[in-house]
Amino acid sequence: MATEKSPNLVVFYGSQTGNAEWIAKNIHEEAIKRGFSSECYVLNEHDKTDLSKQKVLIFVTSSTGDGDPPDNSTKFFRYMRKIKSKTFLSHAKFTILGLGDTNYSNFNNTAKRLEKRLLEFGSSPFYEKGMADDAVGLELVVDSWIANLWDPLANVCVQKQNGENGKCEKGEENGKSEIKENGKIEIKESGKGEGEGNGKSVGEESGKGEGEGDGKSKSKEIEENKNPEDVISTVKNLSIKELEKHSSESGISGNKIILDLSELANSTQLTALPRVPIEHCKIIKSNKEKKRSFLPSFIITPNPIINAKLNAVRCLTRFDSVKKTLHLELDIKDHSEEIQFFPGDAFGIIAPNDNLLVHNILTALGINENDANQEISVEHIEKENELSTHLKNAKSTSIFELFQYGVDLTSSPRKALLRMMAEYTSNDQEKKTLLFLCSKQGVKQFNCLREQIPTLLDLLVTFPSCKPPVERLLDVLPAHQSRYYSIVNSPLVNREELHFAFNIIDYYTPIPYEVHKFGVCTPWLNKLSGNITEVNIRTIITPPIIDIPIFMKPNSSGFKIPSDLSKSLIMIGPGTGVAPFVGFLQHREKQIENQILESKKQLLLGEMWLFYGCREKEKDFLYRQELEGFLQRGILKELLVTFSRTPDIITSDKPTSDNGLTKSKYVQNLMRIRGNEIFELLNQKEAMIFVCGDAKGMAKDVNDALTDILVEHGKMQRSDALNLLVKWMGEKRYLRDLWA
Ligand SMILES: Cc1cc2nc3c(=O)[nH]c(=O)nc-3n(C[C@H](O)[C@H](O)[C@H](O)COP(=O)(O)O)c2cc1C
């Protein structure tokens, strides 16, 4: 029988942006409430427990990049690779909840890989794996997967409360809310702060196991508005015009969220409400004013933070281009001894949330400037609990800093946030709407809400009577993320600078919402570099010096230019995906020069082919001068460019008029046209394939094109072609560097 010291269940998570972490922690907390003895660890800290002894393992992991494990689990996967024993986990039962997105070509690849490894180690599943899809809403799978987990879990675990499997003695089921005939809403929920816990399970089904509650649940009655239709009309009738009234020019003043609440009027019952999130954080105030610092000390990065100086900027697109792309040059002279980089590597930028957005959120929460700038520390309430928020090291900081650098204010809200907000909403209609959005009945409207990608400010504007304390927001908001960019330049040309390119994220949400949205980092960089618009004019930034906090992120997937000059490379990088290839070309040119100087012998050189695509030749052909220069100097053997908005295709040896292939507007089509030569390069020169850019559509289309080429020109079976590409990926001959 399991003792308090040896958990009968361990929950592991691998998470890039916090979803899997959040869900895993909820499962862990819910398990404890249900009487299981549980521990919870991030995968990279798997050595905090002894895997060879644990009998029940639950894994929650997302996929990132190109079906890769999240950063906080790569060490675990490396560790698993080293283990050769086929019985390493034969004593253990497992289950996996994968988080992915079907827009990516390798849907839930990490969860699938993990499952394969666990089976190879002799472990067997105790409960069917769940594969959640962010494209349609994680909740669709996550909610029911968690709801159905407990019975199979009870069958493999011994619960510590009563030793009786499958029974939950403590912690009654989740809140169940009923709209009664008399127009009152009754919300039954587990007693918050009354000792029996209030786990923040994500979408945990309520109403299951009825009668198991121990009577501690407290009933709350909320006086309903006399006319229930009011609820519907106040929100439903919001029009785009009204929305515009709420949005300022910068879009930072908050937009009301459009919701159709007719289903709320028809619902007599709200079920599957998540529990009120557990309280994790406590803010300790000091009476001092916060001293100014360059960055808050709570920011944790995988490599040391460097203050890079913004040196120069160039706009790569014309003023009338659909997207604006900037090229920035950062001076890292003072750190060039300690920093090593190669084309293909990336670096992270720590950008703050927009100042005005933070300011407006604080105003909406009723926090004045003095309080926002007072020195505070964040403490973790549950000392004995292994769990911690990412802000547990937030010492000598301020509320303003926490909102600037600590939490994500702009990505789509989770149900846990809405559930928590409902607790602090005084207006009954607003509270009811928030609960509806968290409920099973409100799934459609919850998805509508997510499509509008509301910021925290938008939520506070839509539900103005909601005034949650800062601590509770810290409990549920995801961590603020660094943004990563590929390095454009080769260190052989200039090792004292880092060059990079990016599109400024600025777009409208789909019809009918059409709300203006902004990225966090790219608009900030655009502003810092003077909002320039003149195309291809390099502007040197004059004092005052602008410091940009960065840290290096060396490439770990092998996406690097080979040092062997005889290697032929097929590079595919539409849009800003071309960035690392500019570095590849600079690098090879310099390597060739150096080799010639050294050996003075004829070199055996591989061919470099680049497939590039953009919208219009005159507007957004990024790095055109550089690329054409490489072609003229013979570094590039072929430069193949396609424009999605114009019929022309530039190929370096075939005139546009010859090919007449006006439908070939994307790189994958261009690849098919040159399929025979690509096949020759692959077959006879053993060329390497590098793909960089959008993970959603392009990577899959390019993979399909490569498959077609192998089938058509290599006379292969489709399945053999697919297997060959997978083999090349394994051998690091076919490499991809993809982003969302
Ligand atoms: C840059 C990026 C790359 C991604 N790559 C994949 C992928 O290759 N396969 C997949 O199924 N999902 C992919 N996703 C989707 C995430 O796995 C999904 O959104 C998940 O909910 C994230 O969970 P997390 O916050 O725990 O990391 C990607 C998401 C991003 C932002």
The ligand as an ORCA input file, in Angstrom:
! r2SCAN-3c Opt
* xyz 0 1
  C       5.657     27.769    -32.353
  C       4.657     26.665    -32.150
  C       4.874     25.440    -32.722
  C       3.960     24.409    -32.549
  N       4.205     23.202    -33.140
  C       3.308     22.221    -33.003
  C       3.517     20.965    -33.640
  O       4.495     20.747    -34.343
  N       2.575     19.984    -33.481
  C       1.440     20.194    -32.723
  O       0.619     19.280    -32.630
  N       1.221     21.380    -32.093
  C       2.113     22.395    -32.216
  N       1.891     23.597    -31.603
  C       0.667     23.789    -30.812
  C       0.894     23.644    -29.289
  O       1.387     22.381    -28.936
  C      -0.419     23.891    -28.601
  O      -0.812     25.216    -28.871
  C      -0.375     23.662    -27.097
  O      -1.638     23.971    -26.548
  C       0.672     24.484    -26.392
  O       0.739     24.053    -25.070
  P       1.836     24.611    -24.032
  O       1.368     25.994    -23.677
  O       1.795     23.698    -22.862
  O       3.153     24.592    -24.699
  C       2.790     24.627    -31.769
  C       2.564     25.874    -31.199
  C       3.480     26.896    -31.379
  C       3.193     28.241    -30.780
*
